[in-house]
Amino acid sequence: MTTAAARHGQARRYVENRHIEYIPASARHGKPWSQFWFWAGANFNVFNVVLGGITVAIGLTFWWALVAITIGTLIGALLIALHASQGPKLGVPQTIQSRGQFGFYGAAWLFPAVLALNIGFVSAELVIQAEAMTGVTSALTMPEWIIVLAVPSAVIGIFGYRWIHRVMQATAVIVGVTIVVMLAQGLQHALPASETTLARPSAGLFAAGVALLVIDMLSFGPFTADYSRYLPAKTNGHHLFWANYAGNIISTIASCAVGAYLAALLPKLTPVGAIGQISGKWALIIMTFSLLNANTFNAYTGSFQVLALGSMWHRLKAESVLVRVIPFLAVLAAGTVIACYGYQQFVNNLSNFLDDLLILLIPWSAVNLTDYFAVRHGDYDVTSFFTADGIYGKFAWRGLLAYLVGLGAELPFVSQPDYTGIWVKALGGADISWLVGWIVAAGVYLVLASRTPQASRGRLTAAPVR
């Protein structure tokens, strides 16, 4: 082997050169337990500390905020753990797999929606990181910190999948220990009596807290399988499910509990400001770096949405570092620019942003999971995900119709600052749109799939419903 060829081979070992194309058996690696550490690292972070603070800021007392956080996390994490199990079986990103339910062109709406989700989270995370660092030192302004903190995220993403996992495992341990220490420090200060009352909040307020955590979890749904697609196809599905589920719920509940406690203890400060006052600058520094890899995997997945849109007109080269890296850097840059200009209204924007996403993602999740587990039982023709002439067709009317019906069913139950559904008042202000939308979309899809032929792996069969 020549020196140049040897260097090229060595580079391929360290820099990922695959993207949205199917991951072949020769490139598969890893064990289910790796998903526990990955998702623990993804949620042991200052973003969830802030989110926990928001559950108190919207009006819940600490104990009721903790109940809402727990219920919302358990529900949302259940859905994304099911989505994660699709990765090893199909070996493609989550949104590409959605072509099996919506058709080659019919799934196109999902790509810009998830891209907006990824860019939004990159922006929000960079703002939180920059706020934490300004609490450590005022040497740089918020926009300057945002730009500086985007750089290490870019470096990790250039190396790709393996390094994202490695950094996330380290994050899980370091930040997990820090969260425990922060909670112990916070508990040394007693909460005011008004925050420890067990008087029930209004149904609407409690439902809003639950919904906030459901969407926090489900926001991972459209790309959970992106980080399990390299696992061997014969990976034990039950082990993978529980590894993913446990990693998500332990880290999310713990991080949000710290944020809720600090917000109840120091309501006049932001959650980040409260961290600095109770735990000190060392905690702010670790909290800052807790989101570096989160920026990376949001931009990494966002790049897949760009490539998915491009693949609708041109089949991409299966192995190419530049094909993956260029859109990754573009997505990270977009999130950085938005963060620099929008950081002053961050908290309100974050809450509204998550609420809006809830409406769009719930019926998608219902159709996707129902198709995979109840209709096709994981039996797909992966080749057809990449061609408009495949067995799933250009537009799959069953999935699209079920999605639209589920979306429509949500609207009367939506309770948001800019829109209130007609049945919200009768429910005491409770927003149960996410529950209604999921059940209706799943039910409609099951009915449609059971009554009409469904394309499976290269053959047309009646879809079994169990």
Buried (B, 14 or more C-beta within 10 A) or exposed (E): EEEEEEEEEEEEEEBBBBBBBBBEEEBBEBBBEBBBBBBBBBBBBBBBBBBBBBBBBBBBBBBBBBBBBBBBBBBBBBBBBBBBBBBBBBBBBBBBBBBBBBBBBBBBBBBEBBBBBBBBBBBBBBBBBBBBBBBBEEEBEBBBBBBBBBEBBBEBBBBBBBBBBBBBBEBBEBBBEBBEBBBEBBEEEEBEEEBEEEEEBEBBBBBBBBBBBBBBBBBBBBBBBBBBBBBBEEBBBEBBBBBBBBBBBBBBBBBBBBBBBBBBBBBEBBBBBBBBEBBBBEBBBBBBBBBBBBBBBBBBBBBBBBBBBBBBEEEBEBBBBEBBBBBBBBBBBBBBBBBBEBBEEBBEBBBBBBBBBBBBBBBBBBBBBBBBBBBBEEBBBBEBBBEBEBBBBEBBEBBBBBBEBBBEBBBBBBBBEEEBBEBBEEBEBBBBBBBBBBBBBBBBBBEBBBEEEBBBEEEEEEBBEE
